[in-house]
Amino acid sequence: MPATTENNQGSFLGRISIRRNQVMSMDGSHDQELEDLELFQRHVGDRFSDLLSSTTEDPSSDALLSIAWLRKLLDELLCCEAEFKAVLMMGRDPSQISKPPLDRLLPEFLDRVVKSLDVCNAVALGLDAVKNLQRLAEIAVAALEPRPIGDGQVRRAKKALNSLVTAMLHEDGNNTKGTERSRSFGRRGGGNNTNKERSAASFRSMSWTMARNWSAAKQIHAMSSNLQAPRGGEASGLASPVYNGYYLVFVMWTLVAAIPCQERNGLGTHFSLQRAIGLGPAHDGLQEKIAEEWKKKEKKGSVGLLEEMQKMEKLGQSLIEFADSFQFPAETERLDEVKGQVEELGEICRKMEEGLEPLQQQIREVFHRLVRSRTEFLLVLEQGGKLSTPAL
């Protein structure tokens, strides 16, 4: 997490903690409450601004939807989640968040959290698929790096590159065929009954299985379908952070767009721009850029928008063309061009090797953080006597 972001978050959480422990008059408390809510909204907007500016102002910074950029996005999500929980729960009487409209909005938000857990698991499986693409690219790089290039090297590289490009062109379809796939973010344990009972009681998605008919696009649609703009005084009241909880939907949509997931057909139509929610122009700008890239992706029919995969696909197709027309000895000019492409493909593999595992770890952290937060909110709602959905 960047030092500035971490310092800002620590300052914000410290401010909330001190405020809630102070004994103030009702008027003063209300004024401070509004100030805290405004500060939270500004923090969310600033984070989107940082994410957008990093892709437009500095050419040397991380490209939009690159592995490094997605890691920043998840860092910001974790910060927003911590501040969101602090604003609503830290030092607060449970009855305050059990009253209208929070008694309606919070269960809806927690339902989106559950759906986000499914998305986290699907994205984790997608990252495993990306690692397989990386290995195919590494085979091609290893074959084409040595000089001079001979027929055997070219045949070996071509075989790997054909598998690579084919997998990229059909990744969405392939994920919906074959056997069900499963992945669990739960902690590994022994096979005794105590561990099994504890796992079953904790949360259903901890032993999650991706069903054949599960659709990432429909999941995102279900998460965003009931999002509405604040009405009347809700825009400035305690309900406003819940509306700003829309950042969770945006992050999940971005992950699905970037990383191969099961059944993403129609992702663009299943997710409409929510300008009225009020996360600011930076958020709207990011969403428009990603949506435009997704439209291009759907027309092309290729794999997700992850920056490294798009570059890998382009290089793979170019090197296949070289392999198809190869005759020993190849022209020096063409060999120099291929050398540059192989070096670029090798650099992409290096970035994947360094970034994919930490990205998966962040997805795992997001999963567990969301599970804990949902449990805490359910307990507070239950204490307030307004629990409207059973704990799973």
Buried (B, 14 or more C-beta within 10 A) or exposed (E): BEEEBEEBBEEBBEBBEEBBEEEEEEEEBEEBBBEBBEBBBEBBBBBBBBBBEBBEEEEEBBBBBBBBBBBBBBBBBBBBBBBBBBBBBBEBEBEBBBEEBBBEBBBBBBBBBBBBBBBBBBBBBBBBBBBEBBEBBBBBBBBBBEEEBBEEBBEBBBBBBBBBBEBBBBBBEBBBEEEEBEBBBBEEEEEEEEBEEBBEEBBEBBBBEBEEEBBBBBBBBBBBEEBEEBEEEBEEBBBBBBBBBBBBBBBBBBBBBBBBBBBBBBBBEBBEEBBEBBBBEBBBBBBEBBBEBBEEBBEEEBBBBBBBBBBBBBBBBBBBEBBEEBEEEBEEEEBEEBBEBBEBBBEBBEBBEEBBEEBBEBBBBBBBBBBEBBBEBBBBBEBBEBBEEEEE
